[in-house]
Amino acid sequence: GYGVQRVYTDDRSLDETMTVRDRDVVLVPRGYHPVGAAHGYTLFYLNVMAGPRRSWRFHNDPDHAWLTTA
């Protein structure tokens, strides 16, 4: 199977979309990073933090906030 990973920032100075397969690694230096699997496949996603200051500072892309409303 395969998945699709997108890494982008609000100002789109970073905007990359790639196909990911088994054992692939994607570097996410900043920004949003949604990922999805092709229909019928299972995708496991592991975040690893690195660097001298490791803290979770995340928020959803406001353009897609409607997805989290009930």
Secondary structure, DSSP 8 states (H G I E B T S, - for coil): --EEEEEE-TTSSSEEEEEE-TT------SSB--EEE-TT----------SS---------GGGGGGG--
